[in-house]
Amino acid sequence: MSATLKDLEAEAMKLTPQERSELAERLITSLHGQPEDTPEAIAKAWDEEIARRVADMEAGRTKWISAEEVFKEVDAIIAEHAR
């Protein structure tokens, strides 16, 4: 980390949590642009997606994969890319 970046981080950490939150949002926006929707609309869309996924699970339309199997697959992918 460069000295300038360390200095900026040290200064940012002096901000209140609210100010740091606003700074983080501005920095992320500078990378990705403005969201296409309002925070409320995004939250509503996520709520709807979560409800849909829960309904799928409850109706048996979801294929369950154990965490053990998922981590095994992730480890294999990481090992493959480490070569």
Phi and psi restraints in degrees (value plus and minus 20) as a CYANA .aco file:
   2 SER   PHI     -91.6   -51.6
   2 SER   PSI     140.0   180.0
   3 ALA   PHI     -79.7   -39.7
   3 ALA   PSI     -60.0   -20.0
   4 THR   PHI     -82.2   -42.2
   4 THR   PSI     -63.8   -23.8
   5 LEU   PHI     -85.1   -45.1
   5 LEU   PSI     -60.5   -20.5
   6 LYS   PHI     -82.5   -42.5
   6 LYS   PSI     -61.5   -21.5
   7 ASP   PHI     -83.6   -43.6
   7 ASP   PSI     -63.9   -23.9
   8 LEU   PHI     -82.0   -42.0
   8 LEU   PSI     -62.9   -22.9
   9 GLU   PHI     -82.9   -42.9
   9 GLU   PSI     -63.9   -23.9
  10 ALA   PHI     -80.3   -40.3
  10 ALA   PSI     -62.1   -22.1
  11 GLU   PHI     -86.6   -46.6
  11 GLU   PSI     -61.9   -21.9
  12 ALA   PHI     -82.1   -42.1
  12 ALA   PSI     -56.1   -16.1
  13 MET   PHI     -89.6   -49.6
  13 MET   PSI     -34.2     5.8
  14 LYS   PHI    -100.3   -60.3
  14 LYS   PSI     -34.5     5.5
  15 LEU   PHI     -92.2   -52.2
  15 LEU   PSI     140.6   180.6
  16 THR   PHI     -89.7   -49.7
  16 THR   PSI     140.6   180.6
  17 PRO   PHI     -74.7   -34.7
  17 PRO   PSI     -59.8   -19.8
  18 GLN   PHI     -83.7   -43.7
  18 GLN   PSI     -63.9   -23.9
  19 GLU   PHI     -85.7   -45.7
  19 GLU   PSI     -59.4   -19.4
  20 ARG   PHI     -83.9   -43.9
  20 ARG   PSI     -58.3   -18.3
  21 SER   PHI     -82.3   -42.3
  21 SER   PSI     -65.1   -25.1
  22 GLU   PHI     -84.4   -44.4
  22 GLU   PSI     -60.7   -20.7
  23 LEU   PHI     -83.0   -43.0
  23 LEU   PSI     -65.3   -25.3
  24 ALA   PHI     -80.0   -40.0
  24 ALA   PSI     -63.2   -23.2
  25 GLU   PHI     -81.3   -41.3
  25 GLU   PSI     -62.8   -22.8
  26 ARG   PHI     -84.6   -44.6
  26 ARG   PSI     -61.0   -21.0
  27 LEU   PHI     -85.2   -45.2
  27 LEU   PSI     -63.7   -23.7
  28 ILE   PHI     -83.7   -43.7
  28 ILE   PSI     -62.4   -22.4
  29 THR   PHI     -81.5   -41.5
  29 THR   PSI     -56.1   -16.1
  30 SER   PHI     -85.9   -45.9
  30 SER   PSI     -44.7    -4.7
  31 LEU   PHI    -107.0   -67.0
  31 LEU   PSI     -60.7   -20.7
  32 HIS   PHI    -132.3   -92.3
  32 HIS   PSI     -26.3    13.7
  33 GLY   PHI      62.4   102.4
  33 GLY   PSI     154.4   194.4
  34 GLN   PHI     -89.3   -49.3
  34 GLN   PSI     121.4   161.4
  35 PRO   PHI     -82.2   -42.2
  35 PRO   PSI     131.3   171.3
  36 GLU   PHI     -94.0   -54.0
  36 GLU   PSI     -35.2     4.8
  37 ASP   PHI    -156.1  -116.1
  37 ASP   PSI     153.3   193.3
  38 THR   PHI     -97.3   -57.3
  38 THR   PSI     137.6   177.6
  39 PRO   PHI     -76.1   -36.1
  39 PRO   PSI     -57.0   -17.0
  40 GLU   PHI     -85.5   -45.5
  40 GLU   PSI     -62.6   -22.6
  41 ALA   PHI     -86.4   -46.4
  41 ALA   PSI     -58.1   -18.1
  42 ILE   PHI     -85.1   -45.1
  42 ILE   PSI     -65.0   -25.0
  43 ALA   PHI     -81.3   -41.3
  43 ALA   PSI     -61.0   -21.0
  44 LYS   PHI     -83.2   -43.2
  44 LYS   PSI     -63.0   -23.0
  45 ALA   PHI     -82.5   -42.5
  45 ALA   PSI     -60.7   -20.7
  46 TRP   PHI     -85.9   -45.9
  46 TRP   PSI     -60.5   -20.5
  47 ASP   PHI     -79.2   -39.2
  47 ASP   PSI     -62.5   -22.5
  48 GLU   PHI     -85.3   -45.3
  48 GLU   PSI     -61.0   -21.0
  49 GLU   PHI     -84.9   -44.9
  49 GLU   PSI     -62.5   -22.5
  50 ILE   PHI     -82.3   -42.3
  50 ILE   PSI     -64.7   -24.7
  51 ALA   PHI     -80.9   -40.9
  51 ALA   PSI     -61.2   -21.2
  52 ARG   PHI     -83.0   -43.0
  52 ARG   PSI     -63.6   -23.6
  53 ARG   PHI     -86.9   -46.9
  53 ARG   PSI     -60.1   -20.1
  54 VAL   PHI     -83.4   -43.4
  54 VAL   PSI     -63.6   -23.6
  55 ALA   PHI     -80.6   -40.6
  55 ALA   PSI     -62.1   -22.1
  56 ASP   PHI     -81.7   -41.7
  56 ASP   PSI     -61.8   -21.8
  57 MET   PHI     -84.0   -44.0
  57 MET   PSI     -67.0   -27.0
  58 GLU   PHI     -85.1   -45.1
  58 GLU   PSI     -50.2   -10.2
  59 ALA   PHI    -107.3   -67.3
  59 ALA   PSI     -22.4    17.6
  60 GLY   PHI      59.4    99.4
  60 GLY   PSI      -2.0    38.0
  61 ARG   PHI    -110.6   -70.6
  61 ARG   PSI     -17.0    23.0
  62 THR   PHI    -129.0   -89.0
  62 THR   PSI     114.1   154.1
  63 LYS   PHI    -105.2   -65.2
  63 LYS   PSI     102.2   142.2
  64 TRP   PHI    -109.0   -69.0
  64 TRP   PSI     115.9   155.9
  65 ILE   PHI    -145.5  -105.5
  65 ILE   PSI     109.2   149.2
  66 SER   PHI     -87.4   -47.4
  66 SER   PSI     132.5   172.5
  67 ALA   PHI     -79.2   -39.2
  67 ALA   PSI     -57.6   -17.6
  68 GLU   PHI     -78.2   -38.2
  68 GLU   PSI     -65.0   -25.0
  69 GLU   PHI     -86.4   -46.4
  69 GLU   PSI     -61.1   -21.1
  70 VAL   PHI     -81.4   -41.4
  70 VAL   PSI     -67.6   -27.6
  71 PHE   PHI     -84.8   -44.8
  71 PHE   PSI     -54.8   -14.8
  72 LYS   PHI     -83.1   -43.1
  72 LYS   PSI     -64.2   -24.2
  73 GLU   PHI     -85.1   -45.1
  73 GLU   PSI     -61.9   -21.9
  74 VAL   PHI     -83.0   -43.0
  74 VAL   PSI     -64.2   -24.2
  75 ASP   PHI     -79.3   -39.3
  75 ASP   PSI     -60.3   -20.3
  76 ALA   PHI     -85.3   -45.3
  76 ALA   PSI     -60.8   -20.8
  77 ILE   PHI     -83.9   -43.9
  77 ILE   PSI     -64.5   -24.5
  78 ILE   PHI     -82.8   -42.8
  78 ILE   PSI     -64.8   -24.8
  79 ALA   PHI     -81.1   -41.1
  79 ALA   PSI     -59.9   -19.9
  80 GLU   PHI     -83.6   -43.6
  80 GLU   PSI     -61.2   -21.2
  81 HIS   PHI     -97.9   -57.9
  81 HIS   PSI     -37.9     2.1
  82 ALA   PHI     -98.1   -58.1
  82 ALA   PSI     -34.1     5.9
